[in-house]
Amino acid sequence: MIGHARAVLLCRCADRTGLTQALAKVLPSTTAAGWRDRTAMLVQLAIAIVLGAANLLEAQQLQLHHRPLFGTEA
């Protein structure tokens, strides 16, 4: 439960402090098929690292575990 609480708090903190909006302004966006939202991907990756992910596979596994919080996977 503590891991879930940290993920929720970090996600809300990124939104409330304006980090998510600031990243959206800086990162390039595209509407091409197959591209994901880069801002959401970066925030989710940072949260996965805080939760203990050591590589991209572990980050993806954590993302799948926290799918109800983050929605579709990045």
C-alpha positions as CSV (number, residue, x, y, z in Angstrom):
1,M,0.0,0.0,0.0
2,I,2.9,2.4,0.7
3,G,4.1,2.1,-2.9
4,H,0.6,2.9,-4.2
5,A,0.4,5.9,-1.8
6,R,3.7,7.3,-3.0
7,A,2.8,6.9,-6.6
8,V,-0.5,8.8,-6.1
9,L,1.2,11.5,-4.1
10,L,4.0,12.0,-6.7
11,C,1.5,12.1,-9.6
12,R,-0.7,14.7,-7.8
13,C,2.4,16.7,-6.8
14,A,3.6,16.8,-10.4
15,D,0.1,18.1,-11.5
16,R,-0.3,20.6,-8.7
17,T,3.1,22.1,-8.9
18,G,2.7,22.7,-12.6
19,L,5.4,20.3,-13.6
20,T,3.2,18.4,-16.0
21,Q,2.0,21.5,-17.7
22,A,5.6,22.9,-17.9
23,L,6.8,19.7,-19.5
24,A,4.0,19.8,-22.0
25,K,5.1,23.2,-23.1
26,V,8.7,22.2,-23.5
27,L,8.5,18.7,-24.9
28,P,7.7,18.4,-28.6
29,S,4.2,17.0,-29.3
30,T,3.0,15.0,-32.3
31,T,-0.2,13.6,-33.4
32,A,1.4,10.9,-35.5
33,A,0.0,7.4,-35.1
34,G,1.8,5.3,-32.5
35,W,3.2,8.2,-30.5
36,R,2.3,8.5,-26.8
37,D,2.0,11.6,-24.7
38,R,5.7,12.4,-23.9
39,T,4.8,14.4,-20.8
40,A,2.8,11.6,-19.2
41,M,5.5,9.1,-20.2
42,L,8.2,11.2,-18.5
43,V,6.2,11.7,-15.3
44,Q,5.3,8.0,-15.2
45,L,8.9,7.0,-15.7
46,A,10.1,9.2,-12.9
47,I,7.5,7.8,-10.6
48,A,8.5,4.2,-11.6
49,I,12.2,5.1,-10.7
50,V,11.2,6.4,-7.3
51,L,9.2,3.2,-6.7
52,G,12.3,1.1,-7.4
53,A,12.5,0.5,-11.1
54,A,16.1,-0.1,-12.2
55,N,15.5,-0.5,-15.9
56,L,12.8,0.1,-18.6
57,L,11.4,-3.4,-18.2
58,E,10.8,-2.9,-14.5
59,A,9.4,0.5,-15.2
60,Q,6.9,-1.1,-17.6
61,Q,6.0,-3.7,-15.1
62,L,5.3,-1.1,-12.4
63,Q,3.3,0.9,-14.9
64,L,1.1,-2.1,-15.6
65,H,0.7,-2.7,-11.9
66,H,-0.4,0.9,-11.4
67,R,-2.6,1.0,-14.5
68,P,-5.7,2.1,-12.5
69,L,-3.8,5.2,-11.4
70,F,-2.1,6.2,-14.6
71,G,-4.5,4.9,-17.3
72,T,-3.1,3.5,-20.5
73,E,0.5,2.6,-20.5
74,A,3.2,4.9,-21.8
